[in-house]
Amino acid sequence: MGWSRRDFLGLCAALPAASACGAPRRSAPPERRPGSPGGASHGPSGPRPLYLGTYTSAEGGGSGIGVASYDPVTGRITGAGTLAGVADPSYLAVHPDGRTLYAVSERADGAVSAVRLADRRVLGSRSTGGAGPCHLSVHPDGRWLFSADYASGSVAVHPVDRSGALGERTDLVAHPGRDPHAHQILTAPDGRHVLAVDLGTDTVHTYRLDERRGTLTEVARARTRPGAGPRHLTFHPGGRYAYLANEGDDTVAVCAYDPGSGRLDIGEPQSTGSGGGGVTNHPAQILVTGDGRYAFLANRGHNSLARYAVEQDGARLRLLGTVPVAGDFPRHIAFSPDGRLLFAANQRSGTVSVFRVDRAGGALRLAGEPFASPVAVCALPL
C-alpha cells in the first residue's frame, strides 16, 4: 500500500536487476525551515529551480529527474528538460547547503545517488542494501544520508563527503516483524534521534545516531493500532509534537515527542476529511507551516488537500476542510522555501498542482493550470 503494486511489480519485472566517515564536521549553514515566515533572507526574485521525481520503468513514466523552474510569486512552472542517469528516482532531497541533490532508485536492487546541481553531474550511486527505497533525507549537519527501503523493510545510512558525494554504507538496520515496509526516515528536531516509519508493522522506530560512526541504535518503538499503516511523519516547529499520516485506515494522529529519550506517543486517530461515501482514500503526506499554525494533508483517492488548524502549541489538530487537488492521486506535497506556495505531485494524472498559501488563514488557492509531468511522484522546489 506504500506505493502502487502495479508500479512495484513493473519495476521488479524490468530488472535482472570518497567516504566522509572520518571527515571533520562541517559547519552547517543556518537552517532555513520550509514554510517558515521570512524563511528566505529576502523576498522572491526571479525563477527558482524545481526538481521532479518519477518512475522511469513505469508505463508512461519519465526518463529521469524532471528539471523545471517556477515563479515564486505566481507559481507558474516552466519545464527545462530531464536530468538523466538515475533510474526510478521516485523521491528526492537536497543537501542543507543547496549544492547537491539526492535521489532514490526505487528498484529491487535499491540505490541512492548524488547529483551536483552546479553542472547536473551524477557524483555516483551507492547500494542501500535493501529493495525498493522510497524515501531519503539528509541529517541537518549535512554529513549523513538516511534511506528507507520499502520492499525489504530496512533503513540505511551513508556518509556524505565535502563534495556532496556519498561514501560506502555505514549501517543497515532491518525492521523486525512479519511484513516490514519502511516508508520514511527523518531526523528529529533535536538532531540526536532518527525516526523510521514502518507501514507494514504499524510501528515508528526511534534510533539514536552515532554522529561519529554513522550507526543507528534503537531506543524506542511506538505502535499504532493494528492496520493503521503509518506512512509519513512530520514535526511541529516546537519539537514536542509530530503528526502521523496513516495510509491503511485513512486517519491522522497527533503524537507527543520527548526530545530527551526520543520516545513518541501516538494519539487517537482523527479524520482526514475524506468523508467516507464509498471513496477509498490513502493519505500520503502531511506538512506543517513553519510558524506551526496550519497543517496540510495529501489525500490519495479523495484527491484533496485537507486543511488543519494547529492548536494548543501543537498538541491539537482541528480539521478546517478540504480543497480539490486538481489532479489524481497526490503522492507528495512540498512547500516552497518561503512557504508561500504548496506543490502537489499527482501520480496518476501525471501533473503537479501549485497552490498559494494564505499564511494568515491557512487557505489554499490554485495557482493556474497544473503542470504536466510524467508519473509525478515527488516535487522538490528550491
C-alpha positions as CSV (number, residue, x, y, z in Angstrom):
1,M,0.0,0.0,0.0
2,G,3.0,2.3,0.3
3,W,3.1,2.7,-3.4
4,S,1.3,1.3,-6.3
5,R,1.5,-2.5,-6.5
6,R,1.4,-2.2,-10.3
7,D,4.4,0.2,-10.2
8,F,6.4,-2.1,-8.0
9,L,5.7,-5.2,-10.0
10,G,6.6,-3.3,-13.1
11,L,9.8,-2.1,-11.6
12,C,10.8,-5.6,-10.4
13,A,10.0,-7.1,-13.8
14,A,12.2,-4.6,-15.5
15,L,15.3,-5.9,-13.5
16,P,17.6,-8.8,-13.7
17,A,18.4,-6.4,-11.6
18,A,35.1,9.2,-1.4
19,S,33.9,8.3,2.2
20,A,33.4,11.0,4.9
21,C,33.4,8.7,7.9
22,G,36.4,10.3,9.4
23,A,36.0,13.7,8.0
24,P,35.8,16.6,10.4
25,R,32.4,18.1,11.0
26,R,31.4,20.7,8.5
27,S,29.8,23.8,9.9
28,A,26.3,23.8,8.6
29,P,24.6,26.9,7.2
30,P,21.8,28.4,9.3
31,E,18.7,26.3,9.0
32,R,16.0,27.6,6.6
33,R,12.8,25.8,7.6
34,P,10.4,25.3,4.6
35,G,7.2,27.2,5.1
36,S,8.6,29.5,7.8
37,P,7.6,33.1,7.7
38,G,10.6,35.0,6.3
39,G,12.3,31.7,5.7
40,A,14.3,33.3,2.9
41,S,16.6,36.2,3.7
42,H,14.9,38.4,1.2
43,G,11.8,38.4,-1.0
44,P,11.3,36.2,-4.1
45,S,13.2,37.4,-7.2
46,G,13.2,35.6,-10.5
47,P,12.6,31.9,-11.3
48,R,13.5,29.2,-8.8
49,P,14.5,25.6,-9.5
50,L,12.1,22.7,-9.2
51,Y,13.1,19.0,-9.5
52,L,10.5,16.3,-10.1
53,G,10.7,12.6,-9.2
54,T,9.1,9.9,-11.4
55,Y,9.3,6.2,-12.2
56,T,11.4,5.6,-15.3
57,S,10.3,1.9,-15.5
58,A,6.6,2.6,-15.3
59,E,4.3,2.8,-18.3
60,G,4.2,6.5,-19.3
61,G,6.9,7.4,-16.8
62,G,9.7,9.9,-17.2
63,S,13.2,9.4,-18.5
64,G,15.0,10.7,-15.4
65,I,14.7,13.5,-12.8
66,G,12.5,16.3,-14.2
67,V,14.1,19.7,-14.3
68,A,11.9,22.8,-14.2
69,S,11.6,26.3,-12.7
70,Y,8.8,28.1,-11.0
71,D,7.8,31.7,-10.5
72,P,7.9,32.2,-6.7
73,V,5.1,34.8,-7.0
74,T,2.7,33.3,-9.5
75,G,3.6,29.6,-9.0
76,R,3.8,29.1,-12.8
77,I,6.1,26.1,-13.7
78,T,8.3,26.0,-16.8
79,G,9.8,22.8,-17.9
80,A,13.6,22.7,-18.6
81,G,14.3,19.1,-19.6
82,T,15.4,16.0,-17.8
83,L,18.4,15.0,-15.7
84,A,19.3,11.5,-16.8
85,G,21.5,8.9,-15.1
86,V,19.3,7.9,-12.2
87,A,16.7,5.1,-12.6
88,D,13.3,5.3,-11.0
89,P,14.1,8.5,-9.0
90,S,10.8,8.4,-7.0
91,Y,11.9,10.5,-4.1
92,L,14.3,13.5,-3.9
93,A,16.0,15.5,-1.2
94,V,18.6,18.3,-1.2
95,H,21.7,18.9,1.0
96,P,21.4,21.7,3.6
97,D,23.9,23.8,1.6
98,G,21.7,23.5,-1.5
99,R,24.5,22.3,-3.8
100,T,23.7,18.6,-4.1
101,L,20.5,16.7,-4.9
102,Y,19.9,13.1,-3.7
103,A,17.6,10.6,-5.3
104,V,16.5,7.0,-4.5
105,S,16.4,4.4,-7.2
106,E,13.2,2.6,-6.2
107,R,14.1,-0.8,-7.7
108,A,14.6,-4.3,-6.4
109,D,18.3,-3.6,-6.1
110,G,17.9,-0.3,-4.2
111,A,20.3,2.6,-4.5
112,V,20.8,6.2,-3.6
113,S,22.5,8.7,-5.9
114,A,24.1,12.2,-5.5
115,V,23.8,14.9,-8.2
116,R,25.9,18.1,-8.2
117,L,23.5,20.8,-9.1
118,A,26.0,23.3,-10.4
119,D,26.6,21.2,-13.5
120,R,24.0,18.4,-13.0
121,R,26.7,15.8,-12.8
122,V,25.8,12.5,-11.2
123,L,28.5,12.0,-8.5
124,G,27.8,8.3,-8.2
125,S,25.4,5.8,-6.6
126,R,25.5,3.6,-3.6
127,S,23.6,0.5,-2.8
128,T,21.1,0.8,0.1
129,G,21.5,-2.9,0.9
130,G,17.7,-3.3,0.5
131,A,14.9,-3.3,-2.0
132,G,12.6,-0.6,-3.2
133,P,13.9,2.5,-1.4
134,C,11.1,5.1,-1.4
135,H,12.3,7.8,0.9
136,L,15.6,9.6,1.9
137,S,16.6,12.5,4.0
138,V,19.8,14.4,4.9
139,H,20.9,15.0,8.5
140,P,20.8,18.7,9.3
141,D,24.6,18.8,9.7
142,G,24.9,17.5,6.1
143,R,27.2,14.6,7.0
144,W,24.8,11.7,6.8
145,L,22.1,10.5,4.3
146,F,19.3,8.2,5.5
147,S,17.2,6.0,3.3
148,A,14.1,3.7,3.8
149,D,13.7,0.5,1.8
150,Y,10.0,-0.2,1.4
151,A,10.1,-3.7,-0.1
152,S,12.8,-5.1,2.3
153,G,11.7,-3.2,5.4
154,S,15.2,-1.8,6.2
155,V,16.9,1.6,6.7
156,A,20.4,2.6,5.7
157,V,23.0,5.3,6.5
158,H,25.5,6.7,4.1
159,P,28.2,9.3,4.8
160,V,28.3,12.5,2.7
161,D,31.7,13.9,1.9
162,R,32.6,17.6,1.4
163,S,31.8,17.4,-2.3
164,G,28.3,16.1,-1.5
165,A,29.2,12.6,-2.9
166,L,28.1,9.5,-0.9
167,G,30.5,7.1,0.8
168,E,30.0,3.4,1.4
169,R,27.1,2.5,3.7
170,T,27.9,2.7,7.4
171,D,24.8,1.0,8.7
172,L,21.8,-1.1,7.6
173,V,19.0,-2.0,10.0
174,A,16.3,-4.5,9.2
175,H,13.0,-3.8,10.9
176,P,11.7,-6.9,12.8
177,G,8.2,-8.2,12.3
178,R,6.2,-10.3,9.9
179,D,6.0,-8.0,6.9
180,P,8.0,-4.8,7.4
181,H,7.8,-1.9,4.9
182,A,9.9,1.1,5.9
183,H,8.3,4.1,4.3
184,Q,10.1,7.1,5.8
185,I,13.2,8.1,7.7
186,L,13.9,11.5,9.2
187,T,15.9,13.4,11.8
188,A,14.0,14.7,14.8
189,P,14.4,18.4,15.6
190,D,16.8,17.6,18.5
191,G,19.2,16.3,15.9
192,R,20.2,13.3,18.0
193,H,17.4,10.9,17.1
194,V,16.3,9.4,13.8
195,L,12.8,8.1,13.3
196,A,11.7,5.5,10.8
197,V,8.1,4.9,9.9
198,D,7.2,1.3,9.1
199,L,3.9,0.9,7.3
200,G,3.9,-2.9,7.3
201,T,4.4,-3.4,11.1
202,D,2.4,-0.4,12.3
203,T,5.4,0.9,14.1
204,V,7.6,4.1,14.3
205,H,11.1,3.2,15.4
206,T,13.4,5.8,17.1
207,Y,17.1,5.4,16.7
208,R,20.0,7.3,18.4
209,L,22.5,8.4,15.8
210,D,26.2,7.9,16.5
211,E,27.4,11.0,14.6
212,R,31.0,9.8,14.5
213,R,30.4,6.3,13.1
214,G,27.1,6.8,11.3
215,T,25.3,4.0,13.1
216,L,21.8,3.7,14.5
217,T,20.9,2.2,17.9
218,E,17.2,1.7,18.6
219,V,16.0,3.4,21.7
220,A,12.2,3.3,21.4
221,R,9.2,2.0,19.5
222,A,5.7,3.4,19.1
223,R,2.9,1.3,17.7
224,T,-0.2,2.5,16.0
225,R,-3.4,0.5,16.2
226,P,-3.3,-2.6,14.0
227,G,-3.9,-1.9,10.3
228,A,-3.3,1.8,10.6
229,G,-0.4,1.6,8.1
230,P,1.7,4.6,9.2
231,R,3.3,6.3,6.2
232,H,4.6,9.8,6.9
233,L,5.5,11.8,10.0
234,T,6.2,15.5,10.3
235,F,7.2,17.5,13.3
236,H,5.7,20.7,14.7
237,P,8.4,23.5,14.8
238,G,8.3,23.4,18.6
239,G,9.8,20.0,18.5
240,R,7.4,18.5,21.1
241,Y,4.7,17.2,18.8
242,A,4.5,15.4,15.5
243,Y,1.7,14.4,13.1
244,L,1.4,10.9,11.6
245,A,-0.5,10.1,8.3
246,N,-1.9,6.6,8.4
247,E,-2.4,5.2,5.0
248,G,-4.1,1.9,6.0
249,D,-7.0,3.2,8.0
250,D,-7.3,6.7,6.4
251,T,-6.5,8.7,9.6
252,V,-4.1,11.1,11.1
253,A,-2.8,11.3,14.6
254,V,-1.1,13.8,16.9
255,C,2.0,12.4,18.6
256,A,3.8,13.7,21.7
257,Y,7.6,13.6,21.4
258,D,10.2,13.6,24.2
259,P,13.5,15.0,22.8
260,G,15.5,13.6,25.7
261,S,14.6,10.0,25.2
262,G,13.3,10.0,21.6
263,R,10.1,8.4,22.8
264,L,7.0,9.0,20.6
265,D,3.5,8.6,21.9
266,I,0.8,8.2,19.2
267,G,-2.6,9.8,19.9
268,E,-6.1,8.9,18.8
269,P,-6.9,8.6,15.1
270,Q,-8.6,11.7,13.5
271,S,-10.4,12.3,10.3
272,T,-8.6,13.1,7.0
273,G,-11.7,14.9,5.7
274,S,-12.2,12.2,3.0
275,G,-15.8,11.8,4.3
276,G,-16.3,8.1,3.5
277,G,-19.1,7.9,0.9
278,G,-17.5,4.9,-0.8
279,V,-14.3,6.7,-1.7
280,T,-11.2,4.6,-0.9
281,N,-8.6,7.1,0.4
282,H,-5.0,6.6,1.4
283,P,-3.4,9.7,3.0
284,A,0.1,10.2,1.7
285,Q,1.9,13.1,3.4
286,I,1.3,15.7,6.0
287,L,3.1,19.1,6.2
288,V,3.2,21.8,8.9
289,T,3.8,25.5,8.2
290,G,7.0,26.9,9.6
291,D,5.1,29.1,12.0
292,G,3.3,26.0,13.3
293,R,-0.2,27.3,12.8
294,Y,-1.5,25.1,10.0
295,A,-1.1,21.6,8.6
296,F,-1.9,20.2,5.2
297,L,-2.5,16.5,4.3
298,A,-2.5,14.9,0.8
299,N,-5.4,12.6,0.3
300,R,-5.0,10.0,-2.5
301,G,-8.3,8.7,-3.7
302,H,-10.3,11.6,-2.3
303,N,-7.9,13.7,-4.4
304,S,-7.9,16.6,-2.0
305,L,-5.7,18.5,0.4
306,A,-7.1,18.5,4.0
307,R,-6.5,21.7,6.0
308,Y,-6.0,21.7,9.7
309,A,-5.6,24.5,12.3
310,V,-2.8,23.6,14.7
311,E,-3.8,24.5,18.3
312,Q,-2.5,24.2,21.9
313,D,1.1,24.8,20.9
314,G,1.0,21.8,18.6
315,A,-1.0,19.4,20.7
316,R,-4.2,19.5,18.7
317,L,-5.3,19.4,15.1
318,R,-8.6,20.8,14.1
319,L,-9.9,19.9,10.6
320,L,-10.9,23.0,8.7
321,G,-12.0,21.3,5.5
322,T,-10.6,20.0,2.2
323,V,-9.6,21.6,-1.2
324,P,-9.6,19.6,-4.5
325,V,-6.1,18.9,-5.6
326,A,-6.8,19.4,-9.3
327,G,-5.2,16.1,-10.1
328,D,-5.4,12.3,-9.4
329,F,-3.5,10.6,-6.6
330,P,-1.4,13.3,-4.9
331,R,1.6,11.2,-3.8
332,H,3.8,14.1,-2.4
333,I,3.4,17.7,-1.3
334,A,6.0,20.3,-0.5
335,F,6.3,23.9,0.4
336,S,8.5,26.4,-1.5
337,P,11.3,27.6,0.8
338,D,9.4,30.8,1.7
339,G,6.2,28.9,2.5
340,R,4.1,31.0,0.0
341,L,3.4,28.0,-2.3
342,L,2.5,24.4,-1.9
343,F,3.3,21.9,-4.7
344,A,1.4,18.6,-5.1
345,A,2.8,15.8,-7.3
346,N,-0.2,13.8,-8.7
347,Q,0.9,10.4,-9.7
348,R,-2.0,9.1,-11.8
349,S,-2.8,12.3,-13.7
350,G,0.9,13.0,-14.3
351,T,0.6,16.6,-13.1
352,V,2.0,19.0,-10.5
353,S,-0.6,21.4,-8.9
354,V,0.6,24.6,-7.3
355,F,-1.4,26.4,-4.6
356,R,-0.9,29.8,-3.0
357,V,-0.9,29.5,0.8
358,D,-2.6,32.2,2.8
359,R,-0.4,32.3,5.9
360,A,-2.9,34.4,7.8
361,G,-5.9,32.0,7.5
362,G,-4.4,28.8,6.1
363,A,-6.5,28.9,2.9
364,L,-5.2,27.3,-0.4
365,R,-5.8,28.8,-3.8
366,L,-4.9,27.0,-7.0
367,A,-2.3,28.9,-9.0
368,G,-3.2,28.3,-12.6
369,E,-3.4,25.1,-14.6
370,P,-1.4,22.1,-13.3
371,F,1.9,21.3,-15.0
372,A,2.2,18.1,-16.9
373,S,5.0,15.8,-15.6
374,P,5.1,12.0,-16.4
375,V,4.1,9.9,-13.4
376,A,4.8,12.8,-11.0
377,V,5.5,11.3,-7.6
378,C,7.8,13.9,-6.0
379,A,8.1,17.7,-6.3
380,L,11.1,19.4,-4.8
381,P,11.1,23.3,-5.1
382,L,14.3,25.0,-4.1
